[in-house]
Amino acid sequence: MEEIKKGTTVDIYGSEYTIKGKESPEYIREIAGYVNKKMEDLSKKSALISPQKIAILSAVNITDEYFKLKSEKQGNKSLIREKSRSIYKLVCEEIDKLS
């Protein structure tokens, strides 16, 4: 049975949107608040930019943040994998010494 998605009404940059999704209304409001803040921050820097351009530039900035975090996460995974191999090797050497 398909889950019924309820709409959560949010305000982003002066416009009201109803967003449907599986996430909680609190989470959806948090995400919308983040987008709204990014747009407001950008509009304060350049009051002459149209709302459409502010939305696009905000999307680009948020995507940049996402890509940087994704890359950092991948780097952390590689570091954890490397450290795990080192620990495994040390444990195996100690076990061999005891045998």
Secondary structure, 3 states (H helix, E strand, C coil): CCCCCCEEEEEECCEEEEEECCCCHHHHHHHHHHHHHHHHHHHHHCCCCCHHHHHHHHHHHHHHHHHHHHHHHHHHHHHHHHHHHHHHHHHHHHHHHHC
